[in-house]
C-alpha cells in the first residue's frame, strides 16, 4: 500500500499517529522492547515529554494509557501491578484487529443506513414532496397561491380549460405520463382522452412523452386502448401536430400537462385516472415549472419515437 492508502486506512480506524495517545503507545513499546518488562506511567510521561515539543500533562497521559488499554494495545495486571503497562507487537496486532472489526461494523451500519436513504429517495417523486410541503405550508399562506385540484372530473376539466382551451398559434403542449399506469389499468378510453385527441387534431402542437419501466411491454396495450380514436390519432400524427415518444426510465419522474413554459397541471398520484393535481403558473412556481420542463426535454431527447408503430398497431389490433 502506498502512503496515501495507509493514511486513509489509519483515518478510518481512528488512529492519529501524531496524537499523544499514539506517542504514549510508542513510548511503552520502546521502553519494554527488549525484555518485555512493564513500564510505569511516570516513565511513559517522561519519554513522551522528551520527544514532544508540547509537553502533555500527567493526567492527559494517564487518560491516553487508559484508552490504549481499552482498545487492546496495552496489557495491565490490575491485581499485582495495576500501574504498570506492557505492550508488544502481538498487542499491537490485537489492538489494530479490534479497531478494524469495530470500524467494519460501523461502516456497514452506515452503508445500510445510506442504502435505506437511497431507497427512500427513489421511492418518492418531486411532486409527492412538493405536495406534502404545500399542505404543511398552507397555514402560513404558501399553499394559498397554489390551486390544489381534487376529484377526477375537476382535474380533467382543469387540463382542458387551463391548457387546451388556452392554446394559440405557436403554442406547444407537453404531456409526460408513465406508460405502465395506462397499461396496468387501462379500462375503456374515456371522454377526457377522446377530447384531448380531438383538441390535438385541431392544430394543437403536442409532444407526448411516456415513461416505460425496464422490461415492460406496453405499446400494444396502449394501442388497444387508443384503438377507438385511431382515425383522429392518425390525423394528428399525419399533420405533425402530435409526436409520441417512449423513454425507458428507471425511476419515477414528473407527471403533467403543460402549456408552453407558463401553465402546468401536475399530477400528485399515479392512478390511471388521477384525482389530485396542482395547477401551477409561472408567476408563482417558475422554478418547479422550469425543472419539470428541463426534465421533460432531457427525457424527450433520449426517447424513441413510437408514433408510426403505435398507429400501425391500432389498425392491426
N, C-alpha and C positions, 0 to 999 in steps of 0.2 A: 504494500500500500504506500502511496505517496504521502508526503506530509499533510497535504490538504485533506485527504481522505481520513488519515489518522486523527486530525484535528476535529473533523466532523463527527467521528465515532466518539471521541472523548467528550465532545459537547453534548451528544445525545445521551451519554451516560452520566452527565452532570459533573464531569471531572475538569477542574481548572488547575492546570499544572503550576500556575503562578500563585495559587491561594496559600494561605497559611496552613490550611489543613494538609495539603499535599507536601508542603515543606516540612511539616511535623512528621509525616509518614516517612519522608526521605531521611530525616534525622534518626528515626527509630531504626530503619533498615541499615543505615550506615553504622550506627553505634553498636548494633547487635549482629553485624555481618559475619564476624569471624567465629565467635563461639556460641552464637545464638543465646547470648545472655540477656536477661531482662534489663531494661533501662528505666530510669526514673523520669518523672515529668520534669524535674529540675534540670536533668541532663539534656532532655529534649529542648526545653526552653532555651538553655544556654547555646546549644548548637544552632537553633533557628535564629537566635539573635545575632550570632556570629556571621551568618550568611544572608542577613536581611538588611536592607537599607533603612527600613522602618521596623523597629523592634516591636513585636506584638506584646500584649500584656500577659501576665501569668494566667489570669482567668480565661483569656481567649485561647491560649494554648491548651489548657485543660479541656475546654469545650471541644476543640478540634480533636483531641485524643479520644474523647467520648464518642464523637461522631465516627471516627475511624474504627473504633471498636464495634459500634452498632452496625457499620457497613461490612464488617468482616475482615478488615485489613490488619487488625491488631488482635492479639490474644492477651487476656488478663486473667491471672489466677486470683479471683476475688476473695478467696478464703485465706490463702497463705501469703500472697504478695499482691494485695489489691491496688497498690500504687506503682507497680512496675509493669512495663509494657514489652511485649515480644512481637516480632514480625519477621517474616521470611518470604522467599519467593513463592512458596506454597500458599501463604496467607494472601499475598498479592493476587495470585491467580484466583483464589477463592472469593476475594472481595470483588474483583472485576466480573467474575461469573455471576455473583449475586446482583450487581448493578445491571448487568446485561439482561438477566431474567426480568428484573423489575421494569427496566426500560422497554423490553419487548412487550410485556403485559400492558404497560401504559400506552405504548404506541398502537397496539392492536385495539385497545379500547377506544382510542382517539379515531382510528380508522373506521371502526364500526359506527361511531357517532357521526363521522363525516359522511359515510355511506347512507346512514339514515337521513341526514340532512339533504343529501343529493336526491334521494328517492322522494322526499317530501317536496322539494323544489320542482322536481319533474312531474309530480302528481297534480300540481295546480297550474292554472293559467294566469296570465297577467290580468285578464278580465275578472277572474274569481277574486283575486287580491284587491283589485280596484273596487269591486262591488262591496267587499267587506269594509274597506276603508271609507267608502262613501256612506255606508249605513252607520258606521261608528261616528262619522263626522257630521251627520245630519243635525244633531242638536246644536252644533256650532255654526250652521249655515252653509257648510261646504256643499252638502248634497242638495241644498235648495236650488243651486244653479244647474243641477243635473236632473233631467227628466228620467225617472225610473218608470219603465212601462211594464205592467203586469197584466197577464192574460193573453192567450194566443191570438185572439181576434184583434186586440189592441196593438200587439206587436206587428202583425201583418198590415194593419191599417196605417201604422206609422211609417212602415217601409214604403208603402205605396204613396202616401201623402207627402212625406218628407223627402223621399228620394226620387221616385219615378215621375211623380206629378210636377216636380220642380226642374226637370231636365230641360235644357235648352240647347241650341246649336253649339257644337264643340265640347259639350259636357261629356263626362265619362263616368260610368257606374262600375264600381268594383264589388265583386262578391267573393267572399272567402268562407268556405264551409268544409267540414270534414265529410268525406265520401261515406265512411262507414256508418254514419248516422242514418243516411238515406237507405243504404243497403240493408242495415240491420232491421229497420222498422219502416220500410218504405210505404206500405199500405197502398192506397189508391191516390193518384195525383189529385190535389185539391184545387179549389178556386184560386187560391193565392198564387200557386205555381203557374197555373194557366194564365192568370192576369199578368204575372211578371213576364212570361214569354211573349204575350201579346204586346206588352209595352216595349219590349226589346225589338220586336218586329217593326214597330213604328219609329224607326230612326233613333233608337236609344243605343248609343255605343256602350257595350258592356263587355267587361273582362271577368269571366267566371273561373275561379281557381278552386279546385277540390283537392284536399289533402288526403292521401291514401296511406294507410298503415302498411308496414312491410309485410309482404306475403299475401296481401288482401286482393281478392279478385272481385272487384265491384263494378266494373264498367258495364258488364252485361246486365246486371241487376238494375243499374241506374238507367240503362237504355230501355229496359222493360217498363220502368216507372214513367219515363218520358214518352213512351210509345203513343199514348192518346194525343199528344201535341206534336207528333213528328212532322206534320206539314208546316206548322208555324215555326218549328225548330229549324227545318230545312231553309225556310225563307230567311230567318235571322242569320244563319250561318252563311248562306249564299251571298247575302247582301254585305257581309263583312261586319255587320253591327255586333255580332256575338262571336267571341272567342272563348273556347273552353279548354283549360289545361288541367293536368293532374300532376301533383307533386307527391313523391314518396317521402312522407315526413315521419321522423322517428319520435317526435314529441308533439305535445299539444301547442296550439297557437291561437291567434285571434279568430273570431267568427263574426263576420259583419257584412253589412251592405253599406256602401258609401257613395256619395255624390261628390266627384272631384276630390279636393282635399278639405272640404268645407263642412259637410254634414255626414254623420255616421250613425248607424243603428248597430250597436254592438250587443251580440247575444251573451247572456250570462249563464247559459245552460247548454248542454249537448243533446238535449231532447230532440227527437225528429221534428216535432212542432214546438219550437221554443216558446215559452210563456213568460220569460223575463228578459228584458233588454234595457239598454241605456240609449238615450238619444243624445248624442254629443255634437257640439258645434265648435267651430274654430275659435269663436270668441271666448269660450270657457274652457276648452280642453284641447288646445292646439298641440301640446306635447304628446298626449295619448294618440291623437289622430295621426300625427306625423310618424310616430313609432309604428303604428299599425300599418300605415301606407308603405313605409320603408320595408317592413316585414313582408308585406304583400309583393312588392316589386322584386325583392330578393328571391322569394319563392317562385314568382312568376318566371323569372329569367332562368331558373333551374328546372322548370316544369316541362312536361311533354304535351304538345297539342293533341287533343283527342276528338276534336270536333267531327272530322270526317268519319273516324272509326265509330264514334257514338251514333252518328246519323245512319251509317250503314247497318249498325246493329238494331236500331229502332225499326228499320224496314224489314229486317230479317226475323225479328223477334216474333 
